[in-house]
Protein backbone atom coordinates (compact mmCIF):
# COMPACT_ATOMS: atom_id res chain seq x y z
CA UNK A 1 0.00 0.00 0.00
CA UNK A 2 1.24 3.47 -0.74
CA UNK A 3 1.37 6.27 1.79
CA UNK A 4 -1.77 8.42 1.67
CA UNK A 5 -1.45 12.16 1.06
CA UNK A 6 -2.35 12.86 4.66
CA UNK A 7 0.50 10.67 5.89
CA UNK A 8 -1.49 7.57 6.85
CA UNK A 9 0.29 4.45 5.72
CA UNK A 10 -2.66 2.07 5.42
CA UNK A 11 -4.20 3.96 2.50
CA UNK A 12 -7.45 4.70 4.33
CA UNK A 13 -9.00 7.91 5.58
CA UNK A 14 -10.56 7.83 9.02
CA UNK A 15 -13.28 10.27 7.93
CA UNK A 16 -14.13 8.26 4.85
CA UNK A 17 -13.61 9.02 1.17
CA UNK A 18 -14.99 12.55 1.11
CA UNK A 19 -11.65 14.07 0.12
CA UNK A 20 -10.87 11.31 -2.35
CA UNK A 21 -7.74 10.23 -0.50
CA UNK A 22 -8.86 6.84 0.78
CA UNK A 23 -9.49 3.39 -0.61
CA UNK A 24 -12.94 1.87 -0.92
CA UNK A 25 -13.12 -1.78 0.08
CA UNK A 26 -14.47 -2.70 -3.36
CA UNK A 27 -11.47 -1.05 -5.04
CA UNK A 28 -9.06 -3.05 -2.89
CA UNK A 29 -10.95 -6.28 -3.56
CA UNK A 30 -10.88 -5.61 -7.31
CA UNK A 31 -7.13 -4.95 -7.25
CA UNK A 32 -6.47 -8.10 -5.22
CA UNK A 33 -8.66 -10.12 -7.57
CA UNK A 34 -6.75 -8.79 -10.59
CA UNK A 35 -3.38 -9.58 -9.00
CA UNK A 36 -4.60 -13.06 -8.03
CA UNK A 37 -5.82 -13.71 -11.59
CA UNK A 38 -2.50 -12.58 -13.08
CA UNK A 39 -0.56 -14.71 -10.63
CA UNK A 40 -2.66 -17.81 -11.30
CA UNK A 41 -2.29 -17.27 -15.04
CA UNK A 42 1.49 -16.98 -14.76
CA UNK A 43 1.79 -20.21 -12.75
CA UNK A 44 0.31 -22.32 -15.53
N, C-alpha and C positions, 0 to 999 in steps of 0.2 A: 504494500500500500504506500502511496506517496504521502508526503506531508501536506496537510491542508493549508490553505492560505492563512488561516488564523493560528497556525502553529500546532494544531492537534495532529497527532501522528497516526490515528486510527482511521482518518478519512471521513469521520462523521462530525456533524455539527450537533451540539447539545440542543440547540433551539429548534432544530429541524432543517429543512431545505429551503427556507425562505430566501436566503441570500445566494442560493445556488452553489454553495461551497461543499455540501455534503453528498454522501452516496445514498441513494435509495436501495433498499434491500433487493428489489427486483433487478436493478442494474448489476449489483454484485453477483447475484445468482446467474444472470445471463453471461457475465464475463467468465465466471467459473465453469459454466456449462460449455462455453466456447473453448476454453483452454482444455477441459477434459476431453472434448470431442477431438481436438487437434492431437492431443497426446495419445488417445486410443488409436487414431488413424495412423500415427507415426510408428506405433508398436508393431502393427501388422506388416 
